[in-house]
Amino acid sequence: MAFGEITKQLAQQALGNSIKDALDPEPAKTAPAQPESAGATILAQAQAMQRALKPEEELVVLYNAGGETIRILEFYAPTLQVIVLTGIDSAKNITRIISPADALQLICKVMKSQTPAKPVRINFITPKPKSD
């Protein structure tokens, strides 16, 4: 069998397989990938930013509500659809924000800590997996 004939035969098989796949009325039985929730994404991104910090840096997470800005010190996720943020306002009052994860907008920035102060680290509390 000549090289040209082998190539032609391989091309015909490939074309035949692609046509068969296109005409197959039943698609493959694979489960669609579940999209990651907004809450899981927000927590993962903030945690990744904090893990990447140098010892003299801190992650500053801010939440703006109306004319007020709150510096976030803790993320608490009772579920991945709701996130509770705890922080301090400009008057140093402890403030909590309870928000649906898909509506949450935060400002995150890496800053050098004010020497000699120790850099602030954000606390993350995530939901416990349910055991049946």
N, C-alpha and C positions, 0 to 999 in steps of 0.2 A: 504494500500500500504506500503510495507516495505521500510526501509531507503535505502537499496541497490538499489531498483527499482527507487526511486526518484533520487538518484545520477546518475544512468545510464540514466534516461530520461533527466536530466539537461545537462549531457555531450553530448548526442545526439543532443539536441537543439543547444548547443553552436557550435558543430562541423558542424551542418547543416547551421547555420548562417554564419560561417566563410567561408564555401565552396560557399555559395550563394554570399557573398561579393566578393570572388575571381573571380567568374565567371561572375559577373555583368559587362556588357560591358560599362556602362556609370558611370564614377566616380561621386562622390558627387559634387554638383555645388557650391563649395566654391571658393571664389576668392583667388588666390595665394597671399601670403604676399609680399608686396613690399619691396625690400631690401632698407635699409637706405643708403642715398648717402654718399660718402666719405666726402664731405664738411660738412654735418650735424654731422657726427661722429667726425671729427677733432674738430669742434667748441665745441661740447658737452664734449669731453674729456678734452680740455684745460679749459673750464669753470668749470668743476667738480674739476679739480686739483686746480684751483684758489680758489674756494669756500671752499675747505678743509684746506686752509692755516691757521696757527696760526697768531695772530696779528704781531708778529715780523718776519714773513717769507714773502718771495715773490717768485712768479713763474718766473723763467728765461726761456724764450723760445728763442732758437737760430736757425738761418737758415744759412747753409753753402752753398756758391756759389763759386766754384773755390777755391781760396785761401783766400776768404773773409768770415768773420763771422759777421752776423747782429743780434743784439738783438732786438727782436720783442716787440713792445709796443702796437700795435693795430691790430686786426683782422677785416677785412671788407669783408663781403660776399655779393657782388651784386647779385649773384645767388649761389645756393649750389654746382654748378659745378666749379665755379671760386672763388678763395680766394685772396684778396689783403692784403698783410702784410706790415705794416709800422713800421720802427724801425730805429736804429742808427748803423752805422758801427764803426770800431775802431777809426776813426778820428772824431767821433761825427757828421757825416753828416747824414741828414735825408735820408732814403733809402726806396724805395717801391719795393716789389716783387709782381708780378702778375702771378699767377700760376693756372693751372687746379688742382682741389682739389685732384684728384686721383694720381697726380704726386708729391704732396707736402710731403716732409720729414722734420720733425722738431725735435730738441732736447729740451726736457722739463725737468727742474729740479727745485726742491724746495731748496731755499737757505735762510739762515739767512740774514736779511738786515744789512747793515753796520751802526752801531749806530753812531751818533744820527739821521741818515737819516731815513726818513719815507719810509716804504716798497713801492715799485713800484707795481701798479696794472695794469693789461692789460685791455684795452678797447675792447669790442666786439660789432660790429655793424652787425646785421643780416638782411637778406632781409625781407621786409614788405610783408605780405600776400596780394595777388592781390584780389581786390574786383571786382566782375563782375556786 
